[in-house]
Amino acid sequence: MKPTVAVHGGAGRWSLDEERKRAVLKTLREAVEEGLTAAERGSAVDAVTAAVEYMERSGLFNAGYGSVYAIDGRVYLDAGVMDGKTGRAGAVAAVEGVRSAVRLARFVMEQTDHVIIACEGARLLAAKAGLLEPHHKFYNEEKNKRFQEVLEEARRGRWHYKKVLELAGDTVGAVALDRDGNLAAATSTGGVWLKWPGRVGDSPIPGAGYYAENGVGAFSATGVGEVILLMLLSYRARNELVKTGDVAQAVKNVVQQATEAFGPDTVGIIALDAKGNPAYAYNTKAMARGWGKQGEIYVDL
Ligand code: ASP
């Protein structure tokens, strides 16, 4: 089978100037390339980890160095990964100062008996895995400024936490199929602006923010975490795929269900079926996304 990788850089508004837009599209393309190179040499899990880590490091998205601030002005990361071959998943939640949350999630999957490790316990594990990173790397002037703006808007009552789409967006995720037909999925995020410290979103929860099952499909979701959690969006898309046999129809159906239950501007999802057919759907203004296999890569925003 030809390795295939699809990525997203979050569902949201994405009103960017041209320069920033070019940078986002370039990074999406490079993330697909990273994933494909990893899949050529290794597994679907290698591919999704490489693609997501590349986007975490870019600082352009709400993941890794680009992560948004919680209401206490600090950065807490969530990430998860799932191996469709073994059915195992690993995740970290509300963890600070970690070089790559998706790598740490993979460490949980491969080196522990657990599925999700949160907060200080995740940092302890990051120390063992050699993944601790100085805190200052997660903070910069641009984000400090944005934090003051969102705080001010929240004080003026413009935002209710129940309508957080403007506070979410730009989470990253990847799905991959390798030469041997194995599927994997991963998602990584800083969550949403002004989230409560300790808030856990959908991104580290298997079946919500991501899901992979060999012979069926792989999925990575983005949008308002609370909506994705309550709908178990990725597992729901898996069920729709089993039912309809059509991955494009499956993601379309679950996004429509999210719109009916929670309104527009709430979710987005990318997927691959067992043959490597890619699909995406979203009910937000835009979703940064890309997919590719040997020699052909497409990106859009
Ligand atoms: N789903 C993420 C969260 O709520 C945010 C996003 O996708 O942008 O943590």
Residues whose N, C-alpha, C, O or C-beta is under 5 A from the ligand:
A	BS01	LIG	G10 A11 A168 G169 D170 T171 T189 G191 V192 G201 D202 A221 T222 G223 V224 G225 E226
